Amino acid sequence: MPAYLVHGVPDFPAIWDSVRRHLTRRDVVTPTLPGFGTPLPAGFSATCDAYADWLIADIARLGAPVDLVGHDWGGILVLRVASLRPDLVRTLTTGGGPIDVEYRWHDTAVAWQTPALGEQLMTMFGGDIAIEGLVAGGLPREYAVEAVGRIDEPMKDAILRLYRSATDVSPRWAPDLDAIRCPALVVWPVDDPFVDRRFGVRLAERLHADLLEVDGGHWWPATHPAEVAAALERLWQK
């Protein structure tokens, strides 16, 4: 049963590299979400539901329940996978992406969800402006430079479609969280500029999960790899 680690937006699988270096296991899968450096499959709508379905199919092909981990949008999507297909998930770790009826999208997300304004902002989503924005959110500069260098037009289009499909994702998906019964861990930065600390606490309570609170901004896989890896391995021993 592999560990299956899902990246967020605007990331790619390398966000997990530092965590992987601290893990003792080697059966680790880090998929690339469609459109994030890979082509979109024919007919793929790039909605939140389409990404959840894609992950379910990709995990199912592995043939065994996985230790499922997600950050940011990956954190939202793994919650959906575990809600819909608990048979595919042995343990669940999530952080940085809430499903909560009280959560309101951050300002950048709201702008991306707004027709015309989102397209206008995407024309500027690159170069030094994007790098500095990601660094301000807690992403290490070296990785921010690499991530921004990978942002292309297909990724921008996928991001807009994803966010516009998710204006009501919490009220639609939150009721199904009660289907999650596996051992779980919530990793949450106390100073995340995009998501308040209380949403991590509430999510951990709802999932009856262990809660690991860290500092350093939104991108905990990059800023606390040793601490996260140790918490993951404790969870996986359950």
Sequence and secondary structure as in RCSB ss.txt:
>XXXX:A:sequence
MPAYLVHGVPDFPAIWDSVRRHLTRRDVVTPTLPGFGTPLPAGFSATCDAYADWLIADIARLGAPVDLVGHDWGG
ILVLRVASLRPDLVRTLTTGGGPIDVEYRWHDTAVAWQTPALGEQLMTMFGGDIAIEGLVAGGLPREYAVEAVGR
IDEPMKDAILRLYRSATDVSPRWAPDLDAIRCPALVVWPVDDPFVDRRFGVRLAERLHADLLEVDGGHWWPATHP
AEVAAALERLWQK
>XXXX:A:secstr
  EEEE  TT  GGGGHHHHHH S   EE    TTSSS   TT    HHHHHHHHHHHHHTT S EEEEEETHHH
HHHHHHHHH GGGEEEEEEES    TT    HHHHHHTSTTHHHHHHHT SHHHHHHHHHHTT  HHHHHHHHHT
  HHHHHHHHHHHHTTTTHHHHHGGGGGG  S EEEEEETT SSS HHHHHHHHHHHT EEEEE SSS HHHH H
HHHHHHHHHHHT 
